[in-house]
Amino acid sequence: MTSGRTDWTIPQMGNRSFGAALFDLDGVLTPTATVHMAAWRRIFTDFFTSRGITPEYTDDDYFAYIDGRPRYEGVQACLASRGVELPYGSPSDPPGDQTVCALGNSKNEAFNAVLREDGVDAYPGSVALLDALQALGVPMAVVSSSRNAIDVLKVAGLADRFETVVDGNVAAAEGLPGKPAPDAFEYAARLLGVDDAVSVVIEDAISGVQAGAAGGFALVIGVDRGAGADDLIRAGADVVVKDLGELVAP
């Protein structure tokens, strides 16, 4: 493992230099939240329509009942908003609509279908930063709780940028606790062969920023895609930007 720094400097940080970049995926490199929303829209629209449940599902339901909740809890909350009860079932239930868990387990299929049909584009500013870091030879990794990270990277045209991807599948296989624990970021740095002390964590979620702050990383950068700069700073971000293009030196 190397503790050395490259010549990557960040305009907001003066002359400090850093040795690796550890990126979250959803909301940092790609606007994948729109794919998640569309997947849930598909699931609940089909379910409500097939059973004559009203009112129809809208994106307001996503923000009210699904966003930020554990998957099965969100399903229960959305169903309860229409006075619908299903048996809870088991997390091992196959995708379907007979239990809460089965309905929740339909999410991956719906997500991948939307991803194939609609695609997803990387944020231009994020691509600009990746280009700059690649030119400098800065080691980079993706650290995401999503189990769909590899597919998202492929569809967004970013797969060849990252040899190291620590996603939900890797975390489960390695027994890594999820964010806000720093373990997944620390594991990614080890795979890159770079010390935490020279690695930069780049996150848009409060829990992700907290994970970066909990580790011994050189810097935590918050990307404000709606969480709020003040909240990201309170969570532990050292620098907050609106777009990753701001980190590219002019």
N, C-alpha and C positions, 0 to 999 in steps of 0.2 A: 504494500500500500504506500502510495506517495503522499507526502504532505506538501509538495511543491505547488506553487501558484503558476498560472499561465499569465499572459499579459491582458487578460480580460479585465477591463476597468468599467465601472458604471458611472455615468455622468453625475448622478446624485450622491456618489460616495467618494468624491475627490480622487486621490491617487491610489486608493486601496485596490488590490487585485485579487482575483478569485480563481479557484481551480476546477470547479464542476458546477453544473446547473441541474437541479432536480425539479422537474416540472410536474405539476398536477395536469390533468387532461381537460376534463369538462369545465368550461368557463375560462380556462387559461390558454389552451392551444386551439380548442374548437368550441363553437357554441352548441354543444351537444344537448343542452337543456331543451331545445326545441324538439329534438328527436324523442327525448323522454316524454315530453308533453304529448306529442303526437301518438306515441305508443299507448299511453294511458287513455287518450281520447278514443283510440280504436277499440280498446278492450271494453271500456264502459259503455260506449255507444252501442256496440254489438250486444252487450249484456242487457242494457236497459231496453233496447228496441225489441229484442227477442222475448222479453217478459212483459212488455207493455208498461214499463216503469216511466213515470214522469216526475218532474220535468226532465228534459233531455240533458245529457252531460255537456258541460261547457268547460273552457279553460279556467273559468273562475273556480270550478270544483277542484281542479288540480292545485291551485294555490291555497284553497281553503282546507283541503283534506289530505292531499297526497304529498306535496312538496315538503321536504325536510323530515318526514316521518319514516320510521321503519316500514318496509313494504307492506306487511300484512296488517299492521295498525292502520296504514293509510287506506287500504281496501275496506277494512271494517268501518272506518269513519265515513268514507264516501257512501257505502251502502246504507249506513245508519241515517244519513242525511235524507234518504228517500224512504225511510222506514222499513228497509229490507234487512233481514237476518239470514245468514247462511251458517251452517256448521263450520267451526274453525278448521277442522281437518288437521293435516300434518304437513310440515315443510317438505316432506318427501312425496306429497301428492303430485301426480302428473298434471301438466297444464290442462285447464278445463274451467268449468263454471259451477261445480257442485259444492265447493267449499271455498272459504276465504283464502286458504293457502293455494288451492288449485288456480283460483283467479289471479292471485299474485304471481304464481309461477308461470302464467301466460305472458308475463312482461318481457322476458328475454326474446321469445319468439316474435312478439309484436315489435320490439325495439329493432331487432335485426331486419324485419320486413320493411319497416319505415326507412331504416338506414340504406337498404338496398334500393328502394324505390326513389327516395328523395335525396340521398347522399348528405354530405355535410362538408362545408368548406372551412379550412383553418382561418383564423383571424389574420389579416394581412400583416399587422404589426408583429404578431407572434412569428410569422414566417420570416420577417425581416430580422428579428432577433436570432432565430435559428440559423439563418444564413451567416450572420456576423459571427456567431459562436463557432459554427462549423469551419469558417475560414480561419479562425484562430486556433482550431484544434482543441477546443474546450470539450471535455467529456460531458455527455448529457444522458439523462435517463428520464423516463416517465414513471411517475408514482401515482397510481389511481386506484380507488376502491372499486371501480367498475370492473365487472367480469367481461365487458365488451370492449376493453381498451384496444386490443390488437385489431379488431375489426374496424373500430373508429379510425385508428391511425391509418389503416390501409385505404379506407374510403376517402379520407381527407388528403391522401397523398403524402403522408408523413412517416410511413412505416420504415423507410430506408434511412431516416434520420436517427433512429434509436435502436441500438443493439440491445439495450437494457430497458426492459419494461417490467415494473413490479406492479401487477394489477391484483384484482380481487382473487383471482385463481392462484397466483403465486403466494399471496398472503395466507390463504387458506391452507395451501400445501406446506408452508413453512411455519404455520402457527403464529403469524404476526398479528398483533392486535391492531385494530383500525384506528384511524385518526379520531381524536386528537393525540393519541400516542405517537411518538416519533419513530417507531420501530421500522416501518416500511421505508421511510426516507433513509434511515441509517443502513438498512439492508441494501438499498440501491447504491449508496455511496461505497459500501464494501465491494459490491459487484463491479463498480467502476474502478476500484483500486485507489480511491481518493479519500483522504481524511475528511470527516465531518467538519473539522475546523476551517477548511477552505472551501466548503460546498455551500451553494446558495439554494434555498428552497423558494419556489415560486408558486403561489397559491391564491385562489380567489375566495375560498370558503373560510368561515371563521374557524371551523374545526381543523382545517388544513394548516392555517396560520398558527393555531395553537400547537399543532404537532411540530411545526418548524421551531417554534419558540421553546418547546420542551426539550429539544435536542441541542447538541453542542455545535450548531451550524454557524458559519461565518456571518450569514445574512438571511433574513426572511423578507421576501418581497410580496406584498399584497397587491393583487390586481382587482380593482374595484369595478366589478360588473354589476353592482347593485347592493352589495353587502354594506357599503358605506365606509368611507376612509377612516372615520373616527373609530368605528367598531373594529376594523381590521388592525388599527394601531393598538387599541386596547387589548386585542387578542394576542399581540406580540409582533406585528409587522414592524420592521425597521424602516421600510420605504413603501409607499403606496403609489401606484400609477394607475391611470385609466386604461392604458394600452401598453403592451410590451415594446412597441416601437420606441417608446420614450427611453428605453434602456440602451438603445443603440447610439453610440457616440457619433455626433455629426462629423 
